[in-house]
Amino acid sequence: MTLLITVFAAVVATVFWYRGGAKDEMKISTLCYLYWGASLMWFIDAVFEYAEVKAEYFTPAAADMLNDSFLGFSVVALGLVIWLGVLLWKDPKGKWRRLPQTTNH
Amino acid sequence: MACFVVPAAEAAIVTIVNIVLEHRSKKVEAQGKALETAISADAHQPFYVKLKSLSKLLWGGSVLLAFEHLWHGEIQPFYPFLTAATDPEALSEVYHEMATVGTSMAAFVTLSWALVQFVRSRMVSAEPATVKVQDK
């Protein structure tokens, strides 16, 4: 479930990246790298788990699935927080740097 | 248990190699040898630019996997970092997982990146070359 949620997040991020400009002003590529990197690694993890438990892999217990889903959404949230940090750090539109000037007087 | 350590280690090595290559490339450009890169900038994208995407992919995946291990209580934010480190039997299991799952993860990410770079280079080389004009 964690793999599935991360793959969906990676696909959505890639669509947004493709729709954005060539300059990648919103740094969507950061999200793509995070989610695709994790998806590829979890895919290998899934392959090893499948080799161990065979068909049982596709019929997880409800509690495990719930925990995995919760983990998946937490991973997506962490990815978004990292992306926001990168965006504000790089500040491609200069909004963060201009912030003190706009709040003065 | 600690499979993400292998891709993270590869990410660190790739980042160092990338920094060295970028530094060298900029040195060469500063000496006025940038003519080669001026012709069809996309087709002759410097290798360090391509390598940067591999390092980002590896770092990104490793960070999210580290979070998953923290979630499952397999790592902790203080020494000895791995919860299995105190038990020798569990530690040997960690090494085994790093050697099998971790190495496969690192190899799979690297192969996927290489495949994307190969397909992209074929697509770019199929396009007519363009000349980038540089201001002196």
gemmi code that builds the backbone of each chain (N, CA, C; Angstrom):
import gemmi

chains = {
    "A": [
        ("MET", (0.835, -1.215, 0.000), (0.000, 0.000, 0.000), (0.867, 1.262, 0.000)),
        ("THR", (1.972, 1.205, 0.750), (2.901, 2.349, 0.789), (3.472, 2.576, -0.610)),
        ("LEU", (3.845, 1.469, -1.269), (4.395, 1.563, -2.632), (3.366, 2.161, -3.586)),
        ("LEU", (2.132, 1.681, -3.477), (1.067, 2.144, -4.373), (0.814, 3.652, -4.205)),
        ("ILE", (0.727, 4.090, -2.959), (0.466, 5.517, -2.682), (1.630, 6.365, -3.184)),
        ("THR", (2.856, 5.882, -2.988), (4.039, 6.647, -3.430), (4.104, 6.710, -4.953)),
        ("VAL", (3.743, 5.601, -5.623), (3.750, 5.610, -7.098), (2.724, 6.621, -7.615)),
        ("PHE", (1.531, 6.637, -7.004), (0.514, 7.617, -7.421), (1.032, 9.047, -7.217)),
        ("ALA", (1.683, 9.268, -6.078), (2.242, 10.597, -5.786), (3.308, 10.962, -6.825)),
        ("ALA", (4.131, 9.968, -7.203), (5.195, 10.204, -8.188), (4.594, 10.553, -9.558)),
        ("VAL", (3.532, 9.835, -9.932), (2.900, 10.091, -11.234), (2.272, 11.492, -11.251)),
        ("VAL", (1.556, 11.837, -10.175), (0.914, 13.166, -10.094), (1.984, 14.267, -10.142)),
        ("ALA", (3.085, 14.069, -9.384), (4.176, 15.057, -9.364), (4.785, 15.212, -10.762)),
        ("THR", (4.945, 14.091, -11.466), (5.531, 14.133, -12.817), (4.610, 14.870, -13.787)),
        ("VAL", (3.292, 14.668, -13.656), (2.326, 15.379, -14.513), (2.427, 16.887, -14.260)),
        ("PHE", (2.498, 17.268, -12.985), (2.617, 18.695, -12.643), (3.937, 19.270, -13.161)),
        ("TRP", (5.011, 18.461, -13.060), (6.333, 18.897, -13.548), (6.274, 19.125, -15.067)),
        ("TYR", (5.604, 18.196, -15.774), (5.526, 18.285, -17.238), (4.688, 19.492, -17.655)),
        ("ARG", (3.639, 19.768, -16.891), (2.767, 20.906, -17.209), (3.452, 22.242, -16.928)),
        ("GLY", (4.385, 22.238, -15.998), (5.089, 23.468, -15.626), (6.064, 23.911, -16.699)),
        ("GLY", (6.643, 25.080, -16.514), (7.583, 25.623, -17.501), (8.893, 24.860, -17.522)),
        ("ALA", (9.681, 25.133, -18.561), (10.969, 24.448, -18.728), (11.937, 24.795, -17.594)),
        ("LYS", (11.717, 25.975, -16.970), (12.640, 26.421, -15.916), (12.368, 25.749, -14.569)),
        ("ASP", (11.250, 25.052, -14.460), (10.876, 24.354, -13.226), (10.924, 25.321, -12.037)),
        ("GLU", (10.218, 26.433, -12.190), (10.239, 27.477, -11.169), (9.716, 27.002, -9.813)),
        ("MET", (8.730, 26.106, -9.852), (8.132, 25.643, -8.590), (8.893, 24.466, -7.982)),
        ("LYS", (10.007, 24.090, -8.620), (10.870, 22.997, -8.121), (10.100, 21.675, -7.953)),
        ("ILE", (9.168, 21.421, -8.880), (8.381, 20.182, -8.822), (9.297, 18.969, -9.034)),
        ("SER", (10.416, 19.185, -9.724), (11.339, 18.064, -9.966), (11.832, 17.454, -8.644)),
        ("THR", (11.900, 18.276, -7.589), (12.297, 17.774, -6.272), (11.323, 16.689, -5.808)),
        ("LEU", (10.030, 16.961, -5.984), (9.000, 15.981, -5.611), (9.140, 14.710, -6.440)),
        ("CYS", (9.421, 14.893, -7.753), (9.574, 13.733, -8.651), (10.725, 12.853, -8.177)),
        ("TYR", (11.855, 13.471, -7.871), (13.024, 12.702, -7.416), (12.720, 11.951, -6.113)),
        ("LEU", (12.071, 12.644, -5.180), (11.747, 12.027, -3.888), (10.837, 10.817, -4.075)),
        ("TYR", (9.729, 11.026, -4.775), (8.723, 9.959, -4.890), (9.169, 8.836, -5.824)),
        ("TRP", (9.825, 9.183, -6.945), (10.283, 8.117, -7.849), (11.410, 7.306, -7.215)),
        ("GLY", (12.317, 8.000, -6.526), (13.415, 7.301, -5.843), (12.871, 6.297, -4.841)),
        ("ALA", (11.914, 6.758, -4.012), (11.322, 5.871, -3.003), (10.513, 4.751, -3.668)),
        ("SER", (9.790, 5.076, -4.738), (8.967, 4.061, -5.424), (9.846, 2.936, -5.980)),
        ("LEU", (10.953, 3.309, -6.612), (11.855, 2.298, -7.190), (12.425, 1.398, -6.093)),
        ("MET", (12.803, 2.024, -4.980), (13.386, 1.247, -3.879), (12.336, 0.343, -3.230)),
        ("TRP", (11.131, 0.854, -3.036), (10.071, 0.028, -2.430), (9.617, -1.074, -3.374)),
        ("PHE", (9.774, -0.843, -4.658), (9.430, -1.891, -5.623), (10.338, -3.109, -5.411)),
        ("ILE", (11.633, -2.821, -5.223), (12.595, -3.914, -4.967), (12.262, -4.610, -3.647)),
        ("ASP", (11.889, -3.796, -2.652), (11.487, -4.342, -1.354), (10.289, -5.280, -1.543)),
        ("ALA", (9.343, -4.858, -2.387), (8.140, -5.659, -2.663), (8.504, -6.957, -3.381)),
        ("VAL", (9.457, -6.889, -4.299), (9.888, -8.090, -5.039), (10.479, -9.121, -4.071)),
        ("PHE", (11.316, -8.650, -3.157), (11.927, -9.553, -2.178), (10.873, -10.149, -1.236)),
        ("GLU", (9.904, -9.308, -0.851), (8.848, -9.785, 0.040), (7.970, -10.806, -0.687)),
        ("TYR", (7.706, -10.541, -1.960), (6.886, -11.471, -2.762), (7.606, -12.820, -2.899)),
        ("ALA", (8.912, -12.769, -3.113), (9.708, -14.002, -3.238), (9.663, -14.824, -1.947)),
        ("GLU", (9.462, -14.119, -0.831), (9.449, -14.792, 0.474), (8.073, -15.370, 0.817)),
        ("VAL", (7.022, -14.544, 0.626), (5.683, -14.985, 1.082), (4.752, -15.381, -0.063)),
        ("LYS", (5.217, -15.216, -1.303), (4.425, -15.566, -2.510), (3.059, -14.843, -2.529)),
        ("ALA", (1.986, -15.555, -2.866), (0.672, -14.931, -3.086), (0.110, -14.228, -1.848)),
        ("GLU", (0.620, -14.607, -0.706), (0.162, -13.986, 0.548), (0.442, -12.480, 0.565)),
        ("TYR", (1.404, -12.097, -0.260), (1.782, -10.683, -0.345), (0.586, -9.811, -0.749)),
        ("PHE", (-0.298, -10.386, -1.593), (-1.427, -9.616, -2.125), (-2.667, -9.675, -1.231)),
        ("THR", (-2.597, -10.426, -0.164), (-3.742, -10.488, 0.757), (-3.290, -10.125, 2.173)),
        ("PRO", (-2.922, -8.866, 2.374), (-2.451, -8.468, 3.705), (-3.609, -8.366, 4.706)),
        ("ALA", (-3.265, -8.451, 5.964), (-4.274, -8.289, 7.018), (-4.748, -6.838, 7.018)),
        ("ALA", (-6.004, -6.630, 7.422), (-6.603, -5.285, 7.393), (-5.780, -4.295, 8.222)),
        ("ALA", (-5.307, -4.753, 9.380), (-4.540, -3.865, 10.261), (-3.225, -3.446, 9.600)),
        ("ASP", (-2.572, -4.416, 8.909), (-1.308, -4.112, 8.208), (-1.537, -3.117, 7.078)),
        ("MET", (-2.668, -3.326, 6.373), (-2.976, -2.450, 5.236), (-3.246, -1.023, 5.709)),
        ("LEU", (-3.940, -0.926, 6.836), (-4.260, 0.392, 7.412), (-2.973, 1.101, 7.832)),
        ("ASN", (-2.092, 0.335, 8.481), (-0.819, 0.901, 8.927), (0.038, 1.328, 7.738)),
        ("ASP", (0.044, 0.487, 6.699), (0.813, 0.799, 5.485), (0.261, 2.031, 4.766)),
        ("SER", (-1.091, 2.147, 4.757), (-1.716, 3.311, 4.120), (-1.356, 4.580, 4.886)),
        ("PHE", (-1.425, 4.481, 6.205), (-1.082, 5.608, 7.082), (0.369, 6.018, 6.828)),
        ("LEU", (1.248, 5.013, 6.706), (2.667, 5.274, 6.417), (2.820, 5.934, 5.042)),
        ("GLY", (2.078, 5.413, 4.050), (2.147, 5.958, 2.691), (1.780, 7.436, 2.647)),
        ("PHE", (0.672, 7.780, 3.333), (0.241, 9.187, 3.345), (1.231, 10.056, 4.133)),
        ("SER", (1.819, 9.475, 5.175), (2.833, 10.218, 5.942), (4.071, 10.487, 5.084)),
        ("VAL", (4.437, 9.483, 4.260), (5.588, 9.638, 3.356), (5.302, 10.749, 2.340)),
        ("VAL", (4.080, 10.761, 1.812), (3.705, 11.799, 0.842), (3.772, 13.174, 1.521)),
        ("ALA", (3.257, 13.241, 2.757), (3.281, 14.509, 3.503), (4.724, 14.957, 3.760)),
        ("LEU", (5.602, 14.020, 4.134), (7.005, 14.359, 4.384), (7.663, 14.876, 3.101)),
        ("GLY", (7.351, 14.218, 1.985), (7.872, 14.653, 0.685), (7.443, 16.083, 0.368)),
        ("LEU", (6.174, 16.390, 0.671), (5.662, 17.741, 0.405), (6.352, 18.777, 1.298)),
        ("VAL", (6.610, 18.394, 2.547), (7.285, 19.320, 3.476), (8.722, 19.581, 3.000)),
        ("ILE", (9.416, 18.510, 2.540), (10.790, 18.669, 2.029), (10.774, 19.578, 0.804)),
        ("TRP", (9.799, 19.336, -0.084), (9.679, 20.151, -1.305), (9.456, 21.622, -0.946)),
        ("LEU", (8.575, 21.876, 0.035), (8.288, 23.253, 0.453), (9.551, 23.915, 1.010)),
        ("GLY", (10.319, 23.143, 1.771), (11.581, 23.644, 2.314), (12.551, 24.033, 1.201)),
        ("VAL", (12.665, 23.146, 0.198), (13.562, 23.402, -0.947), (13.078, 24.639, -1.709)),
        ("LEU", (11.752, 24.721, -1.899), (11.174, 25.850, -2.652), (11.463, 27.180, -1.953)),
        ("LEU", (11.271, 27.202, -0.636), (11.498, 28.444, 0.101), (12.991, 28.767, 0.191)),
        ("TRP", (13.813, 27.722, 0.267), (15.276, 27.928, 0.342), (15.802, 28.498, -0.973)),
        ("LYS", (15.367, 27.896, -2.090), (15.814, 28.357, -3.415), (15.101, 29.658, -3.789)),
        ("ASP", (13.864, 29.796, -3.370), (13.059, 31.002, -3.570), (13.158, 31.552, -4.997)),
        ("PRO", (12.731, 30.754, -6.007), (12.912, 31.183, -7.405), (12.193, 32.473, -7.779)),
        ("LYS", (11.112, 32.788, -7.097), (10.377, 34.018, -7.408), (10.779, 35.176, -6.493)),
        ("GLY", (11.678, 34.914, -5.555), (12.180, 35.970, -4.666), (11.156, 36.455, -3.644)),
        ("LYS", (10.066, 35.729, -3.451), (9.000, 36.161, -2.532), (9.443, 36.093, -1.072)),
        ("TRP", (10.146, 35.040, -0.737), (10.603, 34.834, 0.637), (11.584, 35.930, 1.035)),
        ("ARG", (12.478, 36.280, 0.071), (13.494, 37.301, 0.342), (12.863, 38.681, 0.465)),
        ("ARG", (11.785, 38.882, -0.268), (11.130, 40.206, -0.250), (10.181, 40.363, 0.930)),
        ("LEU", (9.919, 39.294, 1.654), (8.908, 39.295, 2.709), (9.097, 40.395, 3.759)),
        ("PRO", (10.315, 40.586, 4.336), (10.469, 41.628, 5.359), (10.129, 43.015, 4.848)),
        ("GLN", (10.423, 43.301, 3.587), (10.140, 44.627, 3.022), (8.646, 44.897, 2.960)),
        ("THR", (7.866, 43.840, 2.650), (6.419, 44.054, 2.507), (5.737, 44.212, 3.862)),
        ("THR", (6.343, 43.669, 4.948), (5.705, 43.784, 6.267), (6.143, 45.044, 7.010)),
        ("ASN", (7.148, 45.749, 6.489), (7.641, 46.977, 7.139), (6.614, 48.102, 7.088)),
        ("HIS", (6.347, 48.700, 8.209), (5.483, 49.881, 8.368), (4.124, 49.718, 7.688)),
    ],
    "B": [
        ("MET", (15.538, -3.541, 7.240), (16.142, -3.178, 8.533), (17.096, -1.992, 8.389)),
        ("ALA", (17.937, -2.060, 7.352), (18.803, -0.899, 7.088), (19.176, -0.867, 5.614)),
        ("CYS", (18.263, -1.377, 4.781), (18.558, -1.487, 3.352), (18.832, -0.137, 2.687)),
        ("PHE", (18.224, 0.936, 3.242), (18.385, 2.263, 2.632), (19.809, 2.799, 2.762)),
        ("VAL", (20.607, 2.178, 3.641), (21.987, 2.649, 3.863), (22.821, 2.508, 2.579)),
        ("VAL", (22.575, 1.418, 1.826), (23.361, 1.175, 0.599), (23.089, 2.264, -0.454)),
        ("PRO", (21.795, 2.538, -0.812), (21.574, 3.634, -1.759), (22.046, 4.992, -1.233)),
        ("ALA", (21.941, 5.181, 0.104), (22.410, 6.448, 0.687), (23.926, 6.584, 0.525)),
        ("ALA", (24.648, 5.467, 0.709), (26.107, 5.484, 0.536), (26.457, 5.765, -0.925)),
        ("GLU", (25.681, 5.150, -1.836), (25.920, 5.409, -3.263), (25.635, 6.882, -3.581)),
        ("ALA", (24.571, 7.407, -2.959), (24.222, 8.819, -3.172), (25.361, 9.734, -2.744)),
        ("ALA", (25.979, 9.406, -1.607), (27.097, 10.221, -1.103), (28.275, 10.181, -2.080)),
        ("ILE", (28.579, 8.983, -2.589), (29.701, 8.837, -3.538), (29.403, 9.600, -4.831)),
        ("VAL", (28.166, 9.425, -5.340), (27.775, 10.104, -6.589), (27.836, 11.624, -6.416)),
        ("THR", (27.414, 12.098, -5.238), (27.439, 13.549, -4.978), (28.881, 14.072, -5.006)),
        ("ILE", (29.795, 13.335, -4.387), (31.211, 13.759, -4.361), (31.782, 13.773, -5.786)),
        ("VAL", (31.510, 12.696, -6.538), (31.991, 12.616, -7.935), (31.419, 13.776, -8.747)),
        ("ASN", (30.127, 14.052, -8.505), (29.442, 15.130, -9.214), (30.083, 16.490, -8.938)),
        ("ILE", (30.421, 16.742, -7.669), (31.048, 18.010, -7.282), (32.405, 18.159, -7.979)),
        ("VAL", (33.174, 17.063, -7.992), (34.508, 17.094, -8.626), (34.377, 17.367, -10.136)),
        ("LEU", (33.440, 16.643, -10.786), (33.256, 16.812, -12.237), (32.781, 18.223, -12.590)),
        ("GLU", (31.864, 18.745, -11.763), (31.333, 20.093, -12.003), (32.439, 21.136, -11.855)),
        ("HIS", (33.262, 20.948, -10.840), (34.381, 21.863, -10.587), (35.354, 21.858, -11.779)),
        ("ARG", (35.657, 20.640, -12.260), (36.589, 20.494, -13.403), (36.001, 21.119, -14.655)),
        ("SER", (34.702, 20.847, -14.884), (34.033, 21.355, -16.079), (34.019, 22.882, -16.092)),
        ("LYS", (33.764, 23.475, -14.918), (33.725, 24.938, -14.832), (35.112, 25.537, -15.043)),
        ("LYS", (36.122, 24.801, -14.622), (37.509, 25.236, -14.809), (37.821, 25.283, -16.305)),
        ("VAL", (37.400, 24.224, -17.019), (37.643, 24.128, -18.459), (36.889, 25.243, -19.188)),
        ("GLU", (35.638, 25.492, -18.758), (34.824, 26.544, -19.372), (35.472, 27.908, -19.163)),
        ("ALA", (36.024, 28.102, -17.990), (36.681, 29.378, -17.683), (37.899, 29.605, -18.558)),
        ("GLN", (38.497, 28.513, -19.032), (39.675, 28.629, -19.903), (39.282, 28.872, -21.358)),
        ("GLY", (37.981, 29.043, -21.591), (37.507, 29.360, -22.934), (37.363, 28.182, -23.851)),
        ("LYS", (37.124, 27.020, -23.274), (36.968, 25.831, -24.097), (35.502, 25.374, -24.126)),
        ("ALA", (34.602, 26.354, -24.059), (33.182, 26.014, -23.964), (32.506, 25.852, -25.327)),
        ("LEU", (33.295, 25.879, -26.410), (32.720, 25.811, -27.763), (31.917, 24.526, -27.968)),
        ("GLU", (32.470, 23.450, -27.438), (31.809, 22.150, -27.610), (30.421, 22.140, -26.983)),
        ("THR", (30.316, 22.750, -25.818), (29.027, 22.765, -25.128), (28.078, 23.796, -25.733)),
        ("ALA", (28.615, 24.734, -26.507), (27.762, 25.753, -27.123), (26.937, 25.182, -28.268)),
        ("ILE", (27.429, 24.088, -28.863), (26.708, 23.473, -29.970), (25.722, 22.453, -29.411)),
        ("SER", (24.472, 22.693, -29.711), (23.399, 21.821, -29.232), (23.571, 21.475, -27.753)),
        ("ALA", (23.229, 22.443, -26.935), (23.436, 22.303, -25.490), (22.774, 21.057, -24.906)),
        ("ASP", (21.641, 20.670, -25.458), (20.922, 19.522, -24.892), (21.604, 18.194, -25.210)),
        ("ALA", (22.029, 18.050, -26.490), (22.640, 16.790, -26.909), (23.965, 16.549, -26.203)),
        ("HIS", (24.706, 17.623, -25.949), (26.005, 17.496, -25.302), (25.930, 17.989, -23.853)),
        ("GLN", (24.858, 17.608, -23.187), (24.704, 17.985, -21.790), (25.866, 17.386, -20.990)),
        ("PRO", (26.565, 18.217, -20.200), (27.700, 17.673, -19.460), (27.271, 16.498, -18.572)),
        ("PHE", (28.211, 15.569, -18.371), (27.879, 14.353, -17.624), (27.485, 14.670, -16.182)),
        ("TYR", (28.106, 15.724, -15.614), (27.806, 16.027, -14.211), (26.353, 16.467, -14.014)),
        ("VAL", (25.768, 17.070, -15.072), (24.357, 17.476, -14.993), (23.466, 16.228, -14.936)),
        ("LYS", (23.835, 15.226, -15.756), (23.080, 13.966, -15.760), (23.256, 13.228, -14.433)),
        ("LEU", (24.481, 13.296, -13.919), (24.803, 12.594, -12.673), (24.067, 13.204, -11.479)),
        ("LYS", (23.804, 14.514, -11.590), (23.099, 15.212, -10.508), (21.711, 14.617, -10.296)),
        ("SER", (21.063, 14.225, -11.415), (19.720, 13.650, -11.284), (19.771, 12.286, -10.584)),
        ("LEU", (20.852, 11.526, -10.804), (20.999, 10.239, -10.111), (21.174, 10.458, -8.620)),
        ("SER", (21.992, 11.440, -8.273), (22.223, 11.690, -6.849), (20.932, 12.156, -6.174)),
        ("LYS", (20.127, 12.972, -6.877), (18.854, 13.445, -6.294), (17.876, 12.283, -6.105)),
        ("LEU", (17.861, 11.395, -7.092), (16.981, 10.218, -7.043), (17.347, 9.325, -5.852)),
        ("LEU", (18.660, 9.110, -5.690), (19.135, 8.252, -4.597), (18.903, 8.894, -3.228)),
        ("TRP", (19.195, 10.198, -3.121), (18.981, 10.897, -1.849), (17.503, 10.921, -1.504)),
        ("GLY", (16.681, 11.254, -2.502), (15.231, 11.344, -2.274), (14.659, 10.033, -1.773)),
        ("GLY", (14.995, 8.955, -2.459), (14.508, 7.640, -2.052), (15.028, 7.236, -0.688)),
        ("SER", (16.308, 7.500, -0.435), (16.921, 7.112, 0.843), (16.274, 7.844, 2.021)),
        ("VAL", (15.972, 9.130, 1.821), (15.352, 9.920, 2.903), (13.974, 9.355, 3.257)),
        ("LEU", (13.162, 9.071, 2.239), (11.817, 8.553, 2.509), (11.870, 7.130, 3.084)),
        ("LEU", (12.845, 6.352, 2.640), (12.992, 4.993, 3.197), (13.500, 5.039, 4.643)),
        ("ALA", (14.359, 6.014, 4.928), (14.831, 6.182, 6.311), (13.651, 6.501, 7.221)),
        ("PHE", (12.727, 7.319, 6.702), (11.523, 7.653, 7.464), (10.686, 6.395, 7.725)),
        ("GLU", (10.588, 5.529, 6.732), (9.842, 4.271, 6.878), (10.478, 3.380, 7.959)),
        ("HIS", (11.815, 3.349, 7.978), (12.519, 2.539, 8.977), (12.340, 3.120, 10.381)),
        ("LEU", (12.279, 4.442, 10.437), (12.029, 5.122, 11.716), (10.615, 4.786, 12.191)),
        ("TRP", (9.689, 4.764, 11.265), (8.269, 4.437, 11.523), (8.148, 3.029, 12.118)),
        ("HIS", (8.914, 2.111, 11.560), (8.857, 0.722, 12.020), (9.783, 0.450, 13.215)),
        ("GLY", (10.434, 1.485, 13.710), (11.295, 1.340, 14.892), (12.588, 0.598, 14.616)),
        ("GLU", (13.024, 0.593, 13.351), (14.260, -0.116, 13.012), (15.497, 0.778, 13.148)),
        ("ILE", (15.272, 2.082, 13.101), (16.384, 3.013, 13.367), (15.918, 4.005, 14.433)),
        ("GLN", (16.910, 4.629, 15.070), (16.603, 5.626, 16.100), (17.519, 6.842, 15.897)),
        ("PRO", (17.064, 8.017, 16.324), (17.866, 9.221, 16.047), (19.075, 9.405, 16.956)),
        ("PHE", (19.444, 8.412, 17.723), (20.619, 8.515, 18.599), (21.432, 7.213, 18.520)),
        ("TYR", (22.680, 7.266, 19.018), (23.591, 6.118, 18.948), (22.989, 4.893, 19.622)),
        ("PRO", (23.074, 3.691, 19.084), (23.824, 3.261, 17.891), (23.015, 3.334, 16.578)),
        ("PHE", (21.971, 4.108, 16.557), (21.133, 4.396, 15.372), (20.315, 3.193, 14.886)),
        ("LEU", (20.957, 2.027, 14.771), (20.197, 0.830, 14.383), (19.742, 0.121, 15.660)),
        ("THR", (18.446, -0.138, 15.790), (17.954, -0.785, 17.007), (18.459, -2.229, 17.109)),
        ("ALA", (18.822, -2.804, 15.959), (19.324, -4.187, 15.945), (20.807, -4.265, 16.307)),
        ("ALA", (21.451, -3.118, 16.481), (22.906, -3.104, 16.681), (23.349, -3.769, 17.985)),
        ("THR", (22.452, -3.831, 18.968), (22.830, -4.406, 20.267), (22.808, -5.938, 20.257)),
        ("ASP", (22.091, -6.517, 19.299), (21.982, -7.979, 19.217), (22.801, -8.497, 18.024)),
        ("PRO", (23.864, -9.288, 18.282), (24.732, -9.753, 17.177), (23.990, -10.551, 16.105)),
        ("GLU", (22.999, -11.334, 16.535), (22.241, -12.143, 15.572), (21.410, -11.246, 14.648)),
        ("ALA", (20.776, -10.252, 15.257), (19.962, -9.305, 14.474), (20.853, -8.468, 13.557)),
        ("LEU", (22.065, -8.187, 14.056), (23.008, -7.376, 13.274), (23.451, -8.109, 11.999)),
        ("SER", (23.642, -9.427, 12.125), (24.036, -10.202, 10.936), (22.890, -10.234, 9.915)),
        ("GLU", (21.644, -10.197, 10.455), (20.471, -10.121, 9.576), (20.438, -8.774, 8.836)),
        ("VAL", (20.840, -7.734, 9.555), (20.907, -6.389, 8.959), (21.912, -6.376, 7.806)),
        ("TYR", (23.088, -6.962, 8.051), (24.130, -7.011, 7.011), (23.644, -7.797, 5.790)),
        ("HIS", (22.932, -8.900, 6.068), (22.411, -9.728, 4.975), (21.398, -8.933, 4.143)),
        ("GLU", (20.535, -8.171, 4.837), (19.532, -7.373, 4.116), (20.186, -6.252, 3.306)),
        ("MET", (21.222, -5.671, 3.873), (21.950, -4.614, 3.145), (22.591, -5.183, 1.881)),
        ("ALA", (23.143, -6.400, 2.011), (23.837, -7.036, 0.879), (22.875, -7.476, -0.221)),
        ("THR", (21.666, -7.854, 0.157), (20.707, -8.347, -0.846), (19.747, -7.241, -1.299)),
        ("VAL", (18.847, -6.816, -0.381), (17.824, -5.812, -0.740), (18.471, -4.448, -1.041)),
        ("GLY", (19.358, -4.018, -0.153), (19.985, -2.700, -0.315), (20.759, -2.564, -1.619)),
        ("THR", (21.568, -3.577, -1.921), (22.365, -3.542, -3.155), (21.446, -3.574, -4.382)),
        ("SER", (20.389, -4.396, -4.314), (19.443, -4.462, -5.434), (18.749, -3.127, -5.639)),
        ("MET", (18.395, -2.466, -4.544), (17.741, -1.147, -4.627), (18.653, -0.148, -5.341)),
        ("ALA", (19.902, -0.093, -4.877), (20.868, 0.848, -5.467), (21.078, 0.543, -6.951)),
        ("ALA", (21.204, -0.747, -7.273), (21.419, -1.147, -8.676), (20.203, -0.821, -9.537)),
        ("PHE", (19.005, -1.073, -8.996), (17.777, -0.832, -9.760), (17.576, 0.664, -10.045)),
        ("VAL", (17.830, 1.489, -9.036), (17.700, 2.941, -9.227), (18.713, 3.412, -10.273)),
        ("THR", (19.954, 2.914, -10.175), (21.012, 3.318, -11.123), (20.664, 2.862, -12.543)),
        ("LEU", (20.170, 1.630, -12.679), (19.802, 1.117, -14.007), (18.623, 1.902, -14.596)),
        ("SER", (17.640, 2.229, -13.757), (16.486, 3.014, -14.222), (16.951, 4.378, -14.711)),
        ("TRP", (17.848, 5.001, -13.940), (18.394, 6.314, -14.322), (19.160, 6.199, -15.655)),
        ("ALA", (19.965, 5.146, -15.794), (20.751, 4.949, -17.013), (19.827, 4.748, -18.223)),
        ("LEU", (18.745, 4.007, -18.010), (17.778, 3.772, -19.087), (17.114, 5.082, -19.531)),
        ("VAL", (16.717, 5.884, -18.535), (16.089, 7.185, -18.844), (17.072, 8.073, -19.611)),
        ("GLN", (18.334, 8.093, -19.169), (19.350, 8.909, -19.840), (19.585, 8.433, -21.271)),
        ("PHE", (19.593, 7.109, -21.455), (19.802, 6.532, -22.782), (18.658, 6.914, -23.725)),
        ("VAL", (17.428, 6.721, -23.259), (16.248, 7.053, -24.085), (16.240, 8.540, -24.412)),
        ("ARG", (16.542, 9.363, -23.395), (16.552, 10.810, -23.588), (17.620, 11.236, -24.604)),
        ("SER", (18.800, 10.635, -24.507), (19.884, 10.999, -25.433), (19.527, 10.594, -26.874)),
        ("ARG", (18.829, 9.454, -27.010), (18.392, 9.021, -28.344), (17.356, 9.992, -28.907)),
        ("MET", (16.451, 10.464, -28.038), (15.411, 11.405, -28.473), (16.031, 12.736, -28.890)),
        ("VAL", (17.001, 13.195, -28.093), (17.645, 14.488, -28.369), (18.498, 14.410, -29.634)),
        ("SER", (19.225, 13.297, -29.818), (20.098, 13.174, -30.996), (19.289, 13.050, -32.288)),
        ("ALA", (18.017, 12.669, -32.170), (17.150, 12.583, -33.352), (16.718, 13.962, -33.827)),
        ("GLU", (16.800, 14.965, -32.902), (16.420, 16.337, -33.269), (17.579, 17.019, -33.999)),
        ("PRO", (17.275, 17.993, -34.916), (18.372, 18.722, -35.570), (19.151, 19.568, -34.564)),
        ("ALA", (20.467, 19.659, -34.778), (21.326, 20.387, -33.847), (21.055, 21.891, -33.908)),
        ("THR", (21.174, 22.523, -32.753), (21.012, 23.969, -32.691), (22.292, 24.590, -32.159)),
        ("VAL", (22.519, 25.819, -32.510), (23.730, 26.489, -32.019), (23.335, 27.551, -31.013)),
        ("LYS", (23.936, 27.464, -29.840), (23.658, 28.423, -28.794), (24.658, 29.556, -28.900)),
        ("VAL", (24.154, 30.807, -29.001), (25.058, 31.950, -29.113), (25.404, 32.415, -27.712)),
        ("GLN", (26.705, 32.551, -27.462), (27.131, 32.984, -26.139), (27.682, 34.406, -26.196)),
        ("ASP", (27.311, 35.203, -25.190), (27.866, 36.561, -25.099), (29.273, 36.486, -24.534)),
        ("LYS", (30.166, 37.281, -25.088), (31.539, 37.289, -24.562), (31.777, 38.564, -23.759)),
    ],
}
model = gemmi.Model(1)
for chain_id, residues in chains.items():
    chain = gemmi.Chain(chain_id)
    for i, (resn, *xyz) in enumerate(residues, 1):
        res = gemmi.Residue()
        res.name, res.seqid = resn, gemmi.SeqId(i, " ")
        for name, pos in zip(("N", "CA", "C"), xyz):
            atom = gemmi.Atom()
            atom.name, atom.element = name, gemmi.Element(name[0])
            atom.pos, atom.b_iso = gemmi.Position(*pos), 0.0
            res.add_atom(atom)
        chain.add_residue(res)
    model.add_chain(chain)
structure = gemmi.Structure()
structure.add_model(model)
structure.setup_entities()
